[in-house]
Amino acid sequence: MPKAKKDKHDEAPVEHWKGEPDDHDYPAAADYLSLLMGPDDVSEVVAGLRATPLTTRQAKDLLRASRLGLLPEDDVHVAGDLSKVRNGDRLSPVLLVRGSVGDDVALTVADGYHRICASYHIDENADIPCRIVDRPGSGR
């Protein structure tokens, strides 16, 4: 009797996250954020990202809150991250700036969009470690 084809969702999720963001993620986040805010705010956010503890959120919720679309598995960066996971490498946690429902501001993925998408393709319900800070001037 032939074996039934396994669906990727039938397999147990693989732990594929590091315990801390890579050092090079912070300058990458700053570079991206410099397109959205001034230098003083960028410095404040990056300092906050370095200092705040890790928390976890599900990939599907991060995509919904950021209003970003899921990139396909064959996107070059997503495919690279999926390959890393298959090879036993762990991905760096993601860096986020909290949005605001009242102001209609989406969650900003300062660094890690491709990693979120890769993780979603592995298991959309798996927890992704992340560092989240408030937007400058949000008064929280």
MDAnalysis code that builds the backbone (N, CA, C; Angstrom):
import MDAnalysis as mda
import numpy as np

u = mda.Universe.empty(420, n_residues=140, atom_resindex=np.repeat(np.arange(140), 3), trajectory=True)
u.add_TopologyAttr("name", ["N", "CA", "C"] * 140)
u.add_TopologyAttr("resid", np.arange(1, 141))
u.add_TopologyAttr("resname", ["MET", "PRO", "LYS", "ALA", "LYS", "LYS", "ASP", "LYS", "HIS", "ASP", "GLU", "ALA", "PRO", "VAL", "GLU", "HIS", "TRP", "LYS", "GLY", "GLU", "PRO", "ASP", "ASP", "HIS", "ASP", "TYR", "PRO", "ALA", "ALA", "ALA", "ASP", "TYR", "LEU", "SER", "LEU", "LEU", "MET", "GLY", "PRO", "ASP", "ASP", "VAL", "SER", "GLU", "VAL", "VAL", "ALA", "GLY", "LEU", "ARG", "ALA", "THR", "PRO", "LEU", "THR", "THR", "ARG", "GLN", "ALA", "LYS", "ASP", "LEU", "LEU", "ARG", "ALA", "SER", "ARG", "LEU", "GLY", "LEU", "LEU", "PRO", "GLU", "ASP", "ASP", "VAL", "HIS", "VAL", "ALA", "GLY", "ASP", "LEU", "SER", "LYS", "VAL", "ARG", "ASN", "GLY", "ASP", "ARG", "LEU", "SER", "PRO", "VAL", "LEU", "LEU", "VAL", "ARG", "GLY", "SER", "VAL", "GLY", "ASP", "ASP", "VAL", "ALA", "LEU", "THR", "VAL", "ALA", "ASP", "GLY", "TYR", "HIS", "ARG", "ILE", "CYS", "ALA", "SER", "TYR", "HIS", "ILE", "ASP", "GLU", "ASN", "ALA", "ASP", "ILE", "PRO", "CYS", "ARG", "ILE", "VAL", "ASP", "ARG", "PRO", "GLY", "SER", "GLY", "ARG"])
u.atoms.positions = np.array([
    [0.840, -1.172, 0.000],
    [0.000, 0.000, 0.000],
    [0.893, 1.245, 0.000],
    [0.672, 2.186, -0.915],
    [1.519, 3.377, -0.974],
    [1.285, 4.279, 0.242],
    [2.351, 4.939, 0.650],
    [2.235, 5.865, 1.772],
    [1.508, 7.119, 1.311],
    [0.696, 7.657, 2.208],
    [0.019, 8.908, 1.913],
    [1.053, 10.031, 1.924],
    [0.874, 10.944, 1.015],
    [1.787, 12.088, 0.957],
    [1.602, 12.930, 2.216],
    [2.714, 13.287, 2.850],
    [2.658, 14.106, 4.055],
    [2.489, 15.570, 3.675],
    [1.603, 16.205, 4.345],
    [1.428, 17.643, 4.204],
    [2.397, 18.323, 5.154],
    [2.887, 19.514, 4.784],
    [3.848, 20.202, 5.646],
    [3.250, 20.506, 7.011],
    [1.929, 20.557, 7.113],
    [1.286, 20.855, 8.386],
    [1.142, 19.607, 9.265],
    [1.429, 18.426, 8.713],
    [1.372, 17.194, 9.490],
    [2.612, 17.003, 10.351],
    [3.668, 17.698, 10.025],
    [4.919, 17.522, 10.741],
    [4.983, 18.472, 11.931],
    [5.666, 18.032, 12.986],
    [5.835, 18.896, 14.150],
    [6.683, 20.100, 13.750],
    [6.310, 21.278, 14.248],
    [7.115, 22.458, 13.916],
    [8.532, 22.315, 14.446],
    [9.459, 22.833, 13.680],
    [10.866, 22.778, 14.046],
    [11.216, 24.074, 14.763],
    [11.899, 23.956, 15.909],
    [12.368, 25.173, 16.582],
    [13.445, 25.779, 15.692],
    [13.216, 27.004, 15.296],
    [14.129, 27.593, 14.329],
    [14.469, 29.046, 14.652],
    [14.488, 29.376, 15.938],
    [14.773, 30.749, 16.331],
    [15.935, 30.826, 17.300],
    [16.747, 31.843, 17.120],
    [17.828, 32.142, 18.056],
    [17.236, 32.800, 19.301],
    [18.027, 32.863, 20.349],
    [17.579, 33.481, 21.587],
    [17.701, 34.995, 21.609],
    [18.475, 35.555, 20.691],
    [18.683, 37.002, 20.624],
    [18.827, 37.426, 19.162],
    [18.416, 38.657, 18.853],
    [18.631, 39.166, 17.491],
    [20.122, 39.265, 17.176],
    [20.466, 39.119, 15.915],
    [21.846, 39.305, 15.472],
    [22.215, 40.783, 15.575],
    [23.484, 41.060, 15.855],
    [23.940, 42.453, 15.981],
    [23.667, 43.267, 14.723],
    [23.795, 42.654, 13.562],
    [23.605, 43.398, 12.311],
    [22.141, 43.726, 12.024],
    [21.206, 43.159, 12.805],
    [19.789, 43.461, 12.595],
    [19.438, 44.892, 13.001],
    [20.140, 45.425, 13.995],
    [19.813, 46.766, 14.477],
    [20.164, 47.850, 13.455],
    [21.360, 47.828, 12.853],
    [21.625, 48.808, 11.788],
    [20.681, 48.631, 10.591],
    [20.312, 47.400, 10.286],
    [19.365, 47.162, 9.190],
    [18.010, 47.781, 9.534],
    [17.577, 47.613, 10.783],
    [16.318, 48.217, 11.230],
    [16.412, 49.734, 11.153],
    [17.541, 50.295, 11.606],
    [17.723, 51.745, 11.574],
    [17.670, 52.265, 10.141],
    [18.294, 51.554, 9.227],
    [18.304, 51.969, 7.826],
    [16.883, 52.021, 7.276],
    [16.097, 50.975, 7.542],
    [14.715, 50.943, 7.077],
    [13.892, 52.045, 7.752],
    [14.019, 52.153, 9.072],
    [13.229, 53.136, 9.808],
    [13.558, 54.569, 9.389],
    [14.782, 54.800, 8.891],
    [15.159, 56.154, 8.462],
    [14.327, 56.618, 7.270],
    [13.652, 55.707, 6.615],
    [12.737, 56.057, 5.528],
    [11.387, 56.529, 6.056],
    [11.117, 56.223, 7.329],
    [9.803, 56.486, 7.913],
    [9.800, 57.561, 8.990],
    [10.976, 57.865, 9.562],
    [11.051, 58.817, 10.669],
    [12.406, 59.497, 10.676],
    [12.482, 60.554, 11.439],
    [13.714, 61.323, 11.530],
    [14.789, 60.622, 12.352],
    [16.018, 61.130, 12.270],
    [17.157, 60.478, 12.919],
    [17.028, 60.354, 14.441],
    [16.471, 61.359, 15.113],
    [16.321, 61.267, 16.566],
    [15.352, 60.148, 16.946],
    [14.248, 60.037, 16.200],
    [13.279, 58.976, 16.465],
    [13.869, 57.602, 16.157],
    [14.636, 57.517, 15.075],
    [15.294, 56.242, 14.739],
    [16.209, 55.815, 15.876],
    [17.009, 56.738, 16.379],
    [17.922, 56.422, 17.481],
    [17.153, 55.952, 18.712],
    [16.046, 56.620, 19.017],
    [15.214, 56.240, 20.168],
    [14.636, 54.836, 19.995],
    [14.117, 54.556, 18.817],
    [13.510, 53.243, 18.559],
    [14.563, 52.139, 18.628],
    [15.698, 52.333, 17.992],
    [16.734, 51.292, 17.978],
    [17.272, 51.054, 19.388],
    [17.457, 52.109, 20.160],
    [17.884, 51.932, 21.554],
    [16.833, 51.142, 22.328],
    [15.574, 51.451, 22.082],
    [14.494, 50.704, 22.732],
    [14.475, 49.241, 22.324],
    [14.699, 48.969, 21.051],
    [14.729, 47.588, 20.569],
    [15.865, 46.800, 21.211],
    [16.997, 47.441, 21.400],
    [18.128, 46.762, 22.043],
    [17.829, 46.440, 23.510],
    [17.034, 47.287, 24.167],
    [16.814, 47.173, 25.611],
    [15.596, 46.340, 26.008],
    [14.605, 46.272, 25.145],
    [13.362, 45.606, 25.534],
    [13.509, 44.083, 25.489],
    [12.839, 43.377, 26.391],
    [12.951, 41.918, 26.383],
    [12.206, 41.292, 25.204],
    [12.598, 40.078, 24.893],
    [11.903, 39.317, 23.850],
    [10.521, 38.920, 24.326],
    [9.604, 38.917, 23.385],
    [8.273, 38.378, 23.595],
    [7.984, 37.507, 22.381],
    [6.849, 36.866, 22.320],
    [6.517, 36.056, 21.143],
    [5.141, 36.420, 20.612],
    [5.023, 36.308, 19.306],
    [3.750, 36.500, 18.611],
    [3.695, 35.508, 17.459],
    [2.481, 35.139, 17.064],
    [2.325, 34.194, 15.954],
    [2.539, 34.892, 14.617],
    [3.098, 34.144, 13.672],
    [3.388, 34.688, 12.343],
    [2.135, 35.271, 11.702],
    [1.022, 34.575, 11.787],
    [-0.202, 35.055, 11.143],
    [-0.652, 36.387, 11.747],
    [-0.451, 36.572, 13.050],
    [-0.848, 37.826, 13.684],
    [0.101, 38.966, 13.316],
    [1.392, 38.660, 13.195],
    [2.350, 39.693, 12.784],
    [2.041, 40.194, 11.381],
    [1.700, 39.282, 10.484],
    [1.360, 39.704, 9.123],
    [0.077, 40.524, 9.114],
    [-0.917, 40.097, 9.872],
    [-2.181, 40.842, 9.915],
    [-1.967, 42.239, 10.480],
    [-1.244, 42.347, 11.596],
    [-1.050, 43.645, 12.249],
    [-0.190, 44.586, 11.411],
    [0.725, 44.018, 10.643],
    [1.597, 44.851, 9.807],
    [0.945, 45.213, 8.472],
    [-0.114, 44.499, 8.133],
    [-0.800, 44.677, 6.851],
    [0.093, 44.325, 5.662],
    [1.103, 43.508, 5.935],
    [1.991, 43.047, 4.870],
    [1.479, 41.719, 4.334],
    [1.665, 41.493, 3.066],
    [1.264, 40.242, 2.456],
    [2.295, 39.156, 2.700],
    [1.832, 37.930, 2.658],
    [2.725, 36.780, 2.788],
    [3.510, 36.619, 1.493],
    [4.837, 36.669, 1.605],
    [5.677, 36.428, 0.436],
    [5.707, 34.934, 0.138],
    [5.809, 34.562, -1.139],
    [5.804, 33.138, -1.493],
    [7.085, 32.439, -1.059],
    [6.987, 31.130, -0.948],
    [8.136, 30.322, -0.544],
    [9.308, 30.459, -1.507],
    [9.027, 30.817, -2.764],
    [10.118, 30.926, -3.732],
    [10.704, 32.343, -3.825],
    [10.230, 33.270, -3.003],
    [10.910, 34.566, -2.904],
    [12.341, 34.273, -2.471],
    [13.308, 34.933, -3.084],
    [14.711, 34.585, -2.861],
    [15.102, 34.659, -1.385],
    [14.622, 35.662, -0.655],
    [14.993, 35.805, 0.754],
    [14.239, 34.816, 1.641],
    [12.967, 34.595, 1.341],
    [12.184, 33.610, 2.092],
    [12.770, 32.222, 1.857],
    [13.068, 31.906, 0.612],
    [13.661, 30.599, 0.291],
    [14.994, 30.418, 1.015],
    [15.776, 31.484, 1.087],
    [17.046, 31.413, 1.807],
    [16.845, 31.111, 3.281],
    [15.854, 31.765, 3.894],
    [15.571, 31.500, 5.311],
    [15.027, 30.089, 5.512],
    [14.182, 29.626, 4.605],
    [13.674, 28.255, 4.709],
    [14.809, 27.246, 4.572],
    [15.752, 27.532, 3.691],
    [16.918, 26.662, 3.521],
    [17.755, 26.630, 4.797],
    [17.941, 27.788, 5.417],
    [18.681, 27.831, 6.681],
    [18.032, 26.919, 7.717],
    [16.710, 27.016, 7.839],
    [15.989, 26.195, 8.822],
    [16.151, 24.710, 8.493],
    [16.017, 24.354, 7.218],
    [16.190, 22.943, 6.819],
    [17.584, 22.442, 7.159],
    [18.573, 23.343, 7.117],
    [19.957, 22.964, 7.423],
    [20.267, 23.013, 8.917],
    [19.256, 23.316, 9.727],
    [19.444, 23.337, 11.174],
    [19.897, 24.665, 11.734],
    [19.991, 25.690, 10.872],
    [20.350, 27.020, 11.359],
    [19.123, 27.683, 11.964],
    [19.364, 28.559, 12.908],
    [18.263, 29.280, 13.548],
    [18.219, 30.712, 13.038],
    [17.005, 31.231, 12.959],
    [16.778, 32.586, 12.468],
    [16.800, 33.582, 13.619],
    [17.156, 34.791, 13.297],
    [17.208, 35.865, 14.275],
    [15.795, 36.367, 14.587],
    [15.491, 36.633, 15.862],
    [14.192, 37.225, 16.198],
    [13.958, 38.523, 15.429],
    [12.696, 38.904, 15.310],
    [12.347, 40.073, 14.511],
    [12.214, 41.318, 15.377],
    [12.374, 42.473, 14.747],
    [12.342, 43.764, 15.428],
    [11.140, 44.556, 14.924],
    [10.296, 45.004, 15.852],
    [9.005, 45.584, 15.510],
    [8.752, 46.912, 16.213],
    [7.990, 47.771, 15.547],
    [7.513, 49.009, 16.159],
    [5.990, 48.916, 16.185],
    [5.425, 49.023, 17.382],
    [3.988, 48.847, 17.586],
    [3.189, 49.871, 16.783],
    [2.108, 49.409, 16.197],
    [1.185, 50.278, 15.481],
    [0.189, 50.908, 16.432],
    [-0.836, 51.509, 15.868],
    [-1.883, 52.146, 16.666],
    [-3.206, 52.037, 15.927],
    [-4.140, 51.325, 16.520],
    [-5.455, 51.180, 15.900],
    [-6.133, 52.537, 15.787],
    [-6.076, 53.333, 16.853],
    [-6.744, 54.631, 16.864],
    [-6.226, 55.594, 15.815],
    [-4.946, 55.459, 15.469],
    [-4.342, 56.338, 14.473],
    [-4.239, 55.676, 13.100],
    [-4.760, 54.458, 12.980],
    [-4.695, 53.677, 11.747],
    [-3.251, 53.505, 11.257],
    [-2.360, 53.201, 12.207],
    [-0.960, 52.956, 11.893],
    [-0.685, 51.466, 12.099],
    [-0.209, 50.815, 11.076],
    [0.078, 49.382, 11.143],
    [1.361, 49.119, 11.931],
    [1.499, 47.900, 12.418],
    [2.745, 47.433, 13.003],
    [3.847, 47.587, 11.958],
    [4.998, 48.110, 12.361],
    [6.119, 48.254, 11.442],
    [7.124, 47.149, 11.709],
    [7.420, 46.363, 10.689],
    [8.461, 45.351, 10.791],
    [9.767, 46.051, 10.432],
    [10.511, 46.428, 11.473],
    [11.761, 47.149, 11.253],
    [12.827, 46.223, 10.685],
    [12.809, 44.966, 11.084],
    [13.728, 43.971, 10.534],
    [13.123, 42.588, 10.755],
    [13.042, 41.793, 9.688],
    [12.594, 40.418, 9.834],
    [11.390, 40.010, 9.009],
    [10.963, 40.839, 8.063],
    [9.792, 40.510, 7.243],
    [9.941, 39.152, 6.549],
    [11.068, 38.903, 5.932],
    [11.267, 37.630, 5.229],
    [11.282, 36.466, 6.210],
    [11.823, 36.683, 7.404],
    [11.847, 35.619, 8.412],
    [10.441, 35.308, 8.903],
    [9.605, 36.331, 9.036],
    [8.211, 36.103, 9.426],
    [7.520, 35.255, 8.358],
    [7.718, 35.612, 7.098],
    [7.093, 34.858, 6.003],
    [7.591, 33.424, 5.962],
    [8.892, 33.234, 6.133],
    [9.440, 31.870, 6.140],
    [8.826, 31.064, 7.270],
    [8.745, 31.658, 8.448],
    [8.180, 30.955, 9.591],
    [6.703, 30.624, 9.355],
    [5.973, 31.531, 8.739],
    [4.573, 31.273, 8.410],
    [4.458, 30.040, 7.523],
    [5.338, 29.911, 6.552],
    [5.294, 28.756, 5.662],
    [5.607, 27.454, 6.415],
    [6.373, 27.544, 7.478],
    [6.668, 26.362, 8.293],
    [5.479, 26.035, 9.183],
    [4.949, 27.038, 9.868],
    [3.802, 26.856, 10.767],
    [3.252, 28.240, 11.113],
    [2.106, 28.580, 10.563],
    [1.550, 29.920, 10.769],
    [1.205, 30.210, 12.226],
    [1.058, 29.158, 13.039],
    [0.696, 29.328, 14.442],
    [1.891, 29.317, 15.393],
    [3.061, 29.054, 14.861],
    [4.245, 28.995, 15.727],
    [4.566, 30.392, 16.255],
    [5.060, 30.423, 17.477],
    [5.456, 31.689, 18.074],
    [6.791, 32.156, 17.509],
    [6.843, 33.433, 17.174],
    [8.060, 34.059, 16.667],
    [8.585, 34.986, 17.762],
    [9.831, 34.804, 18.168],
    [10.384, 35.745, 19.144],
    [10.609, 37.101, 18.497],
    [10.263, 38.139, 19.234],
    [10.394, 39.483, 18.692],
    [10.630, 40.488, 19.816],
    [11.164, 41.590, 19.413],
    [11.283, 42.744, 20.296],
    [10.359, 43.806, 19.730],
    [9.491, 44.344, 20.599],
    [8.495, 45.325, 20.168],
    [8.647, 46.585, 21.016],
    [8.705, 47.723, 20.353],
    [8.716, 49.019, 21.045],
    [7.602, 49.888, 20.512],
    [7.214, 50.872, 21.333],
    [6.209, 51.839, 20.916],
    [6.817, 52.857, 19.960],
    [5.970, 53.443, 19.156],
    [6.387, 54.531, 18.270],
    [6.785, 55.742, 19.104],
    [7.775, 56.469, 18.679],
    [8.131, 57.697, 19.402],
    [6.937, 58.657, 19.440],
    [6.738, 59.265, 20.597],
    [5.644, 60.216, 20.746],
    [4.278, 59.616, 20.865],
    [4.203, 58.270, 21.023],
    [2.874, 57.645, 21.111],
    [2.237, 57.833, 22.486],
    [3.040, 58.264, 23.467],
    [2.487, 58.553, 24.789],
    [2.091, 57.345, 25.604],
    [2.627, 56.190, 25.268],
    [2.270, 54.978, 26.029],
    [3.172, 54.813, 27.201],
])
